[in-house]
Amino acid sequence: DRSTSTTIRITPIKKRKGEIMRVYNKTRALLRTLKANTTSTEIRFEVQGNNPDEIMAGNYLNWYVDRDPTFNEIVGDVVTLGFKRQKSYFYPYWDSQKLEPVIIACDPFDLLVDKYGKYALRTYTMRKEDLKNAKNVEGEALFKNLDNLKGTTKRSASDIYDNYLRGKYQGGHGDDKYNLSDVMLGEYHIIEQKEEETAEGQASQGKTKFQTRIVTTSEDSIEIHNEDVYDEDELCFISYEPERNSEPWLMDALDPQRTLDNMYSHMEEFYRVMGKGRLLKRKGIKIDRISDRDGQIVEYDGPDSAAPQFQNPGSIGNDQFNFFNLVSSAMEDAVGQHPDQVRKTETAKGIGYLMAQDQTNISEPWKNLKSSLIKVGHKLIKL
């Protein structure tokens, strides 16, 4: 719509009622490719050395690979969150109920880590009934001061993420009457410096050590439900960043993804309209369409000279398809993976070459993942 001599205003086409905006989800395919490259090989730990502790550590780490969820699944979750959020976390910790180390993936929306590594807050929900019934191996309750627990319908302590999840998943989390509602817990990890004690139980002069205090409380409460102290001088949260000091990888893919969605919808609309055909009629001529199982009858009211005529169906030119493929290729270039090219290559040599090129393009995420996994292995052995 040319409103002035120097300005052109584009009026968007209004979608008809009931028309669906098509999505060509290229992002998900690329994420699956990245995840498959990360976890396609079974990870086996090798602990160097022959002393009993090293042999036990190697056997334990390889045994943990076969747990449910498997270690590969945990790695895949951390990698996916890392590409979506820019940063994600492994959290290996000691499970007081199972009496063994456990690893989980942490979403940065539910984890706040001090940039100096001295403080962290992890938030999560737990069913009120499970919270009251949680016990260690000796049968002692893991949590205390549970009389005034308040249920919550929030799915995340982050307002931004909670609003997103509420829009995606309707409904609350159980009935508070039967202790089925969720409780939002906050787990504070604090690195403290403490004077060492002598053999007689007295504080030594000048000698200090670091310890990690973990305090668990609940939303809208000043009660402490659990408190543990470990001789640790660093937090157990191990970060993974695909690329250092950059925007989340998914941000690069959003703009071409929107372009693909618009083109996909445009092409479908074209085929639907041209497949049914279009009529050209003179203004003022009344036309009725009668449809049955086998076809359509078009009736018009007017002179024969004004009879409606069918317009010959057109076709989409090569430029549109070329641009569609160009946008798809540019999106793969931004990610560093080219599943379309690999899929179109018939020879094993060609596939191997393309996969090697892709791994070169995204070497930084794999190097950073290797660094994080080494820290996870050390932490597990220590636990």
MINU-546212 format. One line per field, with one value per residue (C-alpha): chain; residue in three letters; z, y, x. Coordinates in Angstrom, 3 decimals, decimal comma. Layout:
<atoms>
chain = (A; ...) .
resn = (ALA; ...) .
w = (Z; ...) .
v = (Y; ...) .
u = (X; ...) .
</atoms>
This chain:
<atoms>
chain = (A; A; A; A; A; A; A; A; A; A; A; A; A; A; A; A; A; A; A; A; A; A; A; A; A; A; A; A; A; A; A; A; A; A; A; A; A; A; A; A; A; A; A; A; A; A; A; A; A; A; A; A; A; A; A; A; A; A; A; A; A; A; A; A; A; A; A; A; A; A; A; A; A; A; A; A; A; A; A; A; A; A; A; A; A; A; A; A; A; A; A; A; A; A; A; A; A; A; A; A; A; A; A; A; A; A; A; A; A; A; A; A; A; A; A; A; A; A; A; A; A; A; A; A; A; A; A; A; A; A; A; A; A; A; A; A; A; A; A; A; A; A; A; A; A; A; A; A; A; A; A; A; A; A; A; A; A; A; A; A; A; A; A; A; A; A; A; A; A; A; A; A; A; A; A; A; A; A; A; A; A; A; A; A; A; A; A; A; A; A; A; A; A; A; A; A; A; A; A; A; A; A; A; A; A; A; A; A; A; A; A; A; A; A; A; A; A; A; A; A; A; A; A; A; A; A; A; A; A; A; A; A; A; A; A; A; A; A; A; A; A; A; A; A; A; A; A; A; A; A; A; A; A; A; A; A; A; A; A; A; A; A; A; A; A; A; A; A; A; A; A; A; A; A; A; A; A; A; A; A; A; A; A; A; A; A; A; A; A; A; A; A; A; A; A; A; A; A; A; A; A; A; A; A; A; A; A; A; A; A; A; A; A; A; A; A; A; A; A; A; A; A; A; A; A; A; A; A; A; A; A; A; A; A; A; A; A; A; A; A; A; A; A; A; A; A; A; A; A; A; A; A; A; A; A; A; A; A; A; A; A; A; A; A; A; A; A; A; A; A; A; A; A; A; A; A; A; A; A; A; A; A; A) .
resn = (ASP; ARG; SER; THR; SER; THR; THR; ILE; ARG; ILE; THR; PRO; ILE; LYS; LYS; ARG; LYS; GLY; GLU; ILE; MET; ARG; VAL; TYR; ASN; LYS; THR; ARG; ALA; LEU; LEU; ARG; THR; LEU; LYS; ALA; ASN; THR; THR; SER; THR; GLU; ILE; ARG; PHE; GLU; VAL; GLN; GLY; ASN; ASN; PRO; ASP; GLU; ILE; MET; ALA; GLY; ASN; TYR; LEU; ASN; TRP; TYR; VAL; ASP; ARG; ASP; PRO; THR; PHE; ASN; GLU; ILE; VAL; GLY; ASP; VAL; VAL; THR; LEU; GLY; PHE; LYS; ARG; GLN; LYS; SER; TYR; PHE; TYR; PRO; TYR; TRP; ASP; SER; GLN; LYS; LEU; GLU; PRO; VAL; ILE; ILE; ALA; CYS; ASP; PRO; PHE; ASP; LEU; LEU; VAL; ASP; LYS; TYR; GLY; LYS; TYR; ALA; LEU; ARG; THR; TYR; THR; MET; ARG; LYS; GLU; ASP; LEU; LYS; ASN; ALA; LYS; ASN; VAL; GLU; GLY; GLU; ALA; LEU; PHE; LYS; ASN; LEU; ASP; ASN; LEU; LYS; GLY; THR; THR; LYS; ARG; SER; ALA; SER; ASP; ILE; TYR; ASP; ASN; TYR; LEU; ARG; GLY; LYS; TYR; GLN; GLY; GLY; HIS; GLY; ASP; ASP; LYS; TYR; ASN; LEU; SER; ASP; VAL; MET; LEU; GLY; GLU; TYR; HIS; ILE; ILE; GLU; GLN; LYS; GLU; GLU; GLU; THR; ALA; GLU; GLY; GLN; ALA; SER; GLN; GLY; LYS; THR; LYS; PHE; GLN; THR; ARG; ILE; VAL; THR; THR; SER; GLU; ASP; SER; ILE; GLU; ILE; HIS; ASN; GLU; ASP; VAL; TYR; ASP; GLU; ASP; GLU; LEU; CYS; PHE; ILE; SER; TYR; GLU; PRO; GLU; ARG; ASN; SER; GLU; PRO; TRP; LEU; MET; ASP; ALA; LEU; ASP; PRO; GLN; ARG; THR; LEU; ASP; ASN; MET; TYR; SER; HIS; MET; GLU; GLU; PHE; TYR; ARG; VAL; MET; GLY; LYS; GLY; ARG; LEU; LEU; LYS; ARG; LYS; GLY; ILE; LYS; ILE; ASP; ARG; ILE; SER; ASP; ARG; ASP; GLY; GLN; ILE; VAL; GLU; TYR; ASP; GLY; PRO; ASP; SER; ALA; ALA; PRO; GLN; PHE; GLN; ASN; PRO; GLY; SER; ILE; GLY; ASN; ASP; GLN; PHE; ASN; PHE; PHE; ASN; LEU; VAL; SER; SER; ALA; MET; GLU; ASP; ALA; VAL; GLY; GLN; HIS; PRO; ASP; GLN; VAL; ARG; LYS; THR; GLU; THR; ALA; LYS; GLY; ILE; GLY; TYR; LEU; MET; ALA; GLN; ASP; GLN; THR; ASN; ILE; SER; GLU; PRO; TRP; LYS; ASN; LEU; LYS; SER; SER; LEU; ILE; LYS; VAL; GLY; HIS; LYS; LEU; ILE; LYS; LEU) .
w = (0,000; -1,264; 1,212; 0,179; -2,616; -0,436; 1,806; 0,962; 3,673; 3,389; 4,638; 5,945; 4,472; 6,943; 7,544; 6,937; 9,893; 10,599; 8,448; 10,043; 10,086; 9,007; 10,810; 9,082; 12,226; 11,044; 14,511; 16,070; 13,348; 13,919; 17,684; 17,181; 14,954; 17,574; 20,321; 18,237; 17,519; 21,245; 22,616; 19,732; 21,277; 24,645; 27,041; 29,008; 31,669; 32,018; 35,339; 35,053; 37,663; 39,318; 42,981; 44,485; 44,712; 41,030; 39,955; 42,122; 40,680; 37,092; 37,776; 39,514; 36,745; 34,048; 36,160; 36,514; 32,718; 32,739; 35,280; 34,572; 33,330; 31,630; 31,659; 27,916; 28,551; 31,188; 28,792; 26,057; 28,371; 29,389; 25,745; 24,659; 27,487; 26,712; 23,088; 24,102; 27,101; 26,394; 29,640; 31,505; 34,439; 35,537; 39,211; 40,712; 44,384; 47,142; 47,497; 51,193; 50,389; 47,889; 49,565; 46,222; 43,846; 41,448; 38,442; 37,139; 34,503; 35,789; 33,817; 34,424; 34,915; 38,123; 39,202; 40,212; 40,544; 41,870; 39,270; 41,916; 42,670; 46,374; 46,369; 44,501; 44,772; 43,204; 43,151; 42,481; 43,308; 45,369; 46,317; 49,912; 50,693; 49,280; 51,241; 54,519; 53,768; 52,596; 54,813; 54,735; 54,965; 58,780; 58,558; 59,774; 58,177; 55,725; 56,154; 59,312; 60,272; 57,777; 59,708; 57,915; 54,360; 51,679; 48,378; 45,063; 41,525; 40,126; 37,867; 38,231; 40,658; 37,630; 36,708; 33,041; 32,783; 34,943; 32,617; 29,644; 31,285; 32,418; 28,838; 27,565; 30,294; 31,668; 35,199; 38,663; 40,513; 42,630; 45,529; 48,697; 50,770; 50,347; 50,468; 46,721; 45,924; 45,125; 47,405; 45,949; 47,650; 47,671; 48,155; 49,166; 48,611; 50,494; 50,587; 54,117; 55,704; 59,106; 61,541; 61,763; 65,040; 66,862; 68,092; 71,418; 69,654; 70,025; 67,224; 65,913; 65,580; 62,038; 60,246; 58,256; 55,843; 53,406; 53,687; 51,775; 53,718; 51,991; 53,517; 52,232; 52,841; 51,140; 49,470; 51,811; 54,855; 57,277; 58,469; 57,629; 56,443; 55,978; 56,537; 55,483; 55,699; 53,430; 53,358; 49,880; 48,736; 45,521; 44,370; 42,844; 39,857; 36,729; 33,884; 30,170; 27,599; 23,901; 23,064; 25,488; 25,946; 23,212; 22,742; 22,951; 19,793; 19,217; 18,705; 15,437; 14,101; 14,971; 12,072; 9,253; 11,048; 10,848; 7,157; 6,504; 8,347; 6,264; 2,988; 3,958; 4,656; 1,412; -0,679; 0,920; 0,378; -3,289; -3,920; -2,118; -4,097; -7,474; -6,980; -6,490; -9,283; -9,498; -11,304; -13,056; -13,051; -14,056; -11,298; -10,575; -11,763; -9,118; -8,865; -6,838; -6,338; -5,850; -4,531; -4,437; -4,039; -7,554; -8,475; -8,524; -10,557; -10,988; -11,774; -12,808; -13,273; -16,253; -20,004; -21,745; -22,499; -18,761; -18,048; -15,486; -16,788; -15,053; -14,686; -15,760; -12,702; -12,329; -10,785; -8,289; -10,000; -9,312; -7,477; -4,575; -4,186; -4,530; -1,843; 0,405; 0,080; 0,506; 3,814; 5,018; 4,103; 5,800; 8,959; 8,924; 8,381; 11,484; 13,535; 11,925; 11,108; 7,647; 7,953; 4,581; 2,753; 4,551; 3,696; 0,000; -0,185; -1,355; -0,777; 2,620; 1,779; 1,139; 4,344; 6,342; 4,778; 5,541; 9,109; 9,617; 8,264; 10,555; 13,581; 12,636; 12,398; 15,862; 17,570; 20,369; 21,787; 21,852; 23,480; 26,127; 26,698; 27,120; 29,710; 31,638; 31,506; 32,956; 35,906; 36,312; 36,378; 39,034; 41,133; 40,949; 42,056; 44,944; 46,011) .
v = (0,000; 3,064; 5,695; 8,404; 8,953; 7,788; 5,136; 1,712; 0,076; -3,668; -4,798; -8,367; -10,850; -11,697; -15,407; -16,824; -18,263; -21,779; -21,533; -23,081; -21,460; -24,260; -24,886; -26,443; -27,372; -27,327; -26,388; -29,650; -31,687; -29,827; -30,299; -34,028; -34,152; -32,406; -34,656; -37,795; -36,813; -36,228; -39,426; -41,896; -43,591; -45,299; -43,376; -45,588; -44,202; -45,318; -44,496; -44,759; -46,799; -50,201; -49,475; -50,691; -47,201; -46,478; -49,869; -49,381; -45,873; -47,164; -50,033; -47,726; -45,105; -47,733; -49,353; -45,988; -45,707; -48,472; -46,797; -45,351; -42,667; -43,626; -41,341; -40,780; -39,456; -37,060; -35,820; -35,398; -33,341; -31,070; -30,589; -29,744; -27,226; -25,749; -25,020; -23,654; -21,556; -20,772; -22,539; -25,677; -27,704; -31,210; -31,734; -34,794; -35,196; -37,775; -39,281; -39,907; -42,289; -44,460; -44,001; -43,463; -40,632; -39,406; -37,083; -34,847; -32,108; -28,615; -25,949; -22,440; -21,207; -23,267; -22,683; -19,471; -19,746; -16,964; -15,950; -16,346; -19,919; -19,310; -19,492; -21,241; -21,588; -24,569; -24,569; -27,567; -28,886; -31,958; -33,466; -32,656; -36,301; -37,438; -34,698; -35,934; -39,611; -39,208; -41,248; -42,324; -45,895; -45,828; -44,889; -41,331; -38,505; -36,445; -33,274; -31,578; -28,658; -29,700; -28,708; -25,405; -26,348; -24,331; -25,901; -24,194; -24,380; -22,871; -25,074; -23,037; -20,444; -18,271; -16,113; -16,096; -19,880; -20,417; -18,247; -20,243; -23,597; -22,419; -21,500; -24,854; -27,093; -26,113; -26,975; -27,150; -29,755; -31,897; -31,307; -29,732; -31,429; -34,845; -33,661; -34,155; -30,568; -29,549; -27,591; -25,207; -25,934; -23,784; -25,482; -23,033; -24,067; -21,882; -22,162; -21,290; -20,929; -22,546; -22,979; -26,514; -28,371; -30,086; -33,657; -32,375; -30,733; -27,181; -24,644; -24,462; -21,102; -19,790; -23,006; -22,845; -25,089; -24,694; -26,493; -26,491; -25,950; -27,000; -25,546; -26,532; -24,344; -23,840; -20,977; -18,345; -20,016; -19,226; -22,836; -24,927; -28,384; -29,914; -28,931; -30,779; -29,893; -31,389; -30,957; -29,457; -26,342; -25,896; -26,144; -29,403; -27,641; -28,171; -25,824; -26,568; -23,769; -24,737; -21,411; -19,060; -15,555; -15,766; -15,735; -19,056; -21,081; -21,245; -17,466; -17,790; -20,257; -18,333; -15,844; -18,393; -20,676; -17,958; -17,475; -21,204; -21,216; -18,310; -19,880; -23,267; -21,656; -19,668; -22,766; -24,758; -21,921; -21,703; -25,438; -25,453; -22,501; -23,496; -27,118; -26,115; -23,554; -19,905; -18,165; -14,792; -13,014; -9,663; -7,294; -7,527; -11,123; -13,446; -16,849; -19,881; -23,011; -26,407; -29,144; -32,874; -35,975; -36,015; -32,397; -28,905; -27,028; -23,256; -21,351; -17,695; -15,118; -12,846; -12,694; -15,300; -12,705; -12,286; -16,007; -16,690; -18,206; -20,476; -19,103; -21,495; -22,786; -21,387; -22,893; -21,889; -20,883; -22,237; -19,053; -19,827; -23,371; -22,216; -19,584; -22,160; -24,447; -21,494; -20,482; -24,079; -24,326; -21,012; -22,263; -25,390; -23,254; -21,242; -24,446; -26,198; -29,393; -30,371; -33,302; -32,457; -32,814; -36,047; -37,428; -36,608; -38,189; -41,789; -42,909; -43,807; -41,781; -38,682; -39,129; -39,570; -36,456; -34,320; -35,591; -34,779; -31,271; -30,783; -31,873; -29,385; -26,598; -27,314; -28,290; -25,742; -27,279; -30,723; -29,435; -27,637; -30,765; -32,861; -30,395; -30,551; -34,363; -34,608; -32,475; -34,678; -37,799; -36,301; -35,257; -38,731; -40,367; -37,908; -38,596) .
u = (0,000; 1,884; 0,673; 3,153; 5,629; 8,544; 6,977; 5,591; 3,500; 3,005; -0,392; -0,244; -2,677; -5,398; -5,777; -9,208; -11,111; -9,958; -6,835; -3,752; -0,333; 2,001; 5,284; 8,279; 10,196; 13,785; 15,060; 13,966; 15,675; 18,939; 18,665; 18,135; 21,234; 23,357; 22,020; 22,603; 26,219; 26,758; 25,267; 25,528; 28,576; 28,298; 30,539; 32,942; 35,227; 38,821; 40,480; 44,257; 46,122; 46,017; 45,394; 42,076; 40,546; 41,139; 39,804; 36,705; 36,159; 36,390; 33,988; 31,526; 31,480; 30,896; 28,180; 26,456; 26,226; 23,607; 21,314; 17,865; 18,061; 21,308; 24,307; 23,842; 20,327; 21,629; 24,320; 21,706; 19,482; 22,370; 23,444; 19,885; 19,453; 22,861; 21,966; 18,568; 19,625; 23,326; 24,296; 23,196; 24,474; 25,388; 24,549; 26,266; 25,359; 25,140; 21,652; 20,952; 18,100; 19,969; 23,363; 25,068; 26,005; 23,311; 23,561; 20,766; 20,557; 19,709; 17,899; 19,344; 15,764; 15,719; 19,316; 21,073; 24,870; 27,071; 29,668; 32,386; 31,316; 30,585; 26,791; 23,984; 20,209; 18,448; 14,652; 12,436; 8,974; 8,199; 4,864; 3,892; 3,178; 6,541; 8,284; 6,781; 7,505; 11,115; 13,464; 17,083; 18,366; 18,128; 14,440; 14,953; 12,984; 15,047; 12,970; 11,699; 9,417; 6,749; 3,617; 2,975; 3,875; 2,104; 1,170; 1,876; 0,566; 3,772; 5,836; 9,008; 10,349; 11,166; 8,165; 9,191; 9,485; 6,393; 4,281; 5,539; 4,764; 1,314; 0,514; 1,732; 0,289; -3,078; -4,202; -2,647; -0,629; -2,932; -5,271; -3,876; -6,573; -4,982; -1,331; -1,063; -0,126; 3,425; 5,726; 8,297; 11,621; 14,721; 18,084; 20,824; 24,452; 26,938; 30,739; 31,925; 35,360; 35,763; 38,638; 39,953; 39,619; 42,453; 42,339; 40,970; 38,040; 39,329; 39,739; 43,278; 44,972; 45,253; 44,267; 41,033; 39,184; 36,305; 33,007; 29,720; 26,519; 23,271; 20,121; 16,674; 13,633; 10,276; 8,456; 6,955; 8,501; 11,323; 11,558; 14,627; 13,568; 17,004; 20,629; 23,778; 27,460; 30,122; 33,899; 33,790; 35,623; 33,632; 30,034; 28,794; 27,171; 29,267; 28,368; 28,261; 28,340; 28,354; 30,019; 31,719; 30,297; 27,682; 23,939; 22,091; 22,651; 18,883; 18,763; 20,730; 18,180; 14,982; 14,939; 15,462; 12,980; 10,314; 11,109; 10,694; 7,369; 6,040; 7,176; 5,739; 2,359; 2,528; 3,259; 0,472; -1,982; -0,939; -1,425; -4,750; -6,149; -4,793; -5,774; -9,404; -9,283; -10,309; -13,158; -13,114; -16,497; -17,853; -18,938; -22,653; -23,047; -24,483; -22,794; -23,875; -21,773; -23,392; -21,080; -21,675; -19,507; -18,146; -17,707; -19,151; -21,734; -21,384; -24,591; -24,575; -27,301; -26,641; -26,092; -23,953; -21,321; -20,776; -20,373; -17,585; -14,408; -11,942; -8,452; -5,738; -3,836; -0,367; 2,726; 5,391; 8,609; 12,066; 13,069; 10,738; 12,044; 15,636; 15,127; 13,458; 16,485; 18,849; 17,243; 17,360; 21,041; 21,830; 20,144; 22,306; 25,418; 24,562; 24,393; 27,347; 25,436; 24,151; 21,744; 20,153; 23,475; 24,296; 20,863; 21,315; 24,775; 24,771; 28,366; 29,792; 32,904; 30,810; 28,844; 32,041; 33,550; 30,494; 30,294; 33,986; 33,394; 30,404; 32,403; 35,108; 32,535; 31,182; 34,429; 34,000; 30,776; 32,407; 35,592; 33,548; 31,465; 34,610; 35,910; 32,624; 32,511; 36,036; 34,900; 31,807; 34,000; 36,285; 33,305; 31,758; 35,010; 35,223; 31,654) .
</atoms>
